[in-house]
């Protein structure tokens, strides 16, 4: 799933679901995988954001800007 998101473009839940090994699983499984990936990406200054596009959620891999307050993110 992260390979698909690596292009920085917005992807639908259906596109991300196609990356999962169980094609019979619910599209809700995508959310569980995103939660796990976000936990690993955020400490590295990256995240997966959800955008509403054409009335449906799309997900995009982004790099976070550095914070002027603490210098970490």
Secondary structure by P-SEA (a helix, b strand, c coil): ccccccccccccaaaaaaaccccccccaaaaaaaaaaaaaaaaacbbbbbbbcccbbbbbbbbbccccccccc
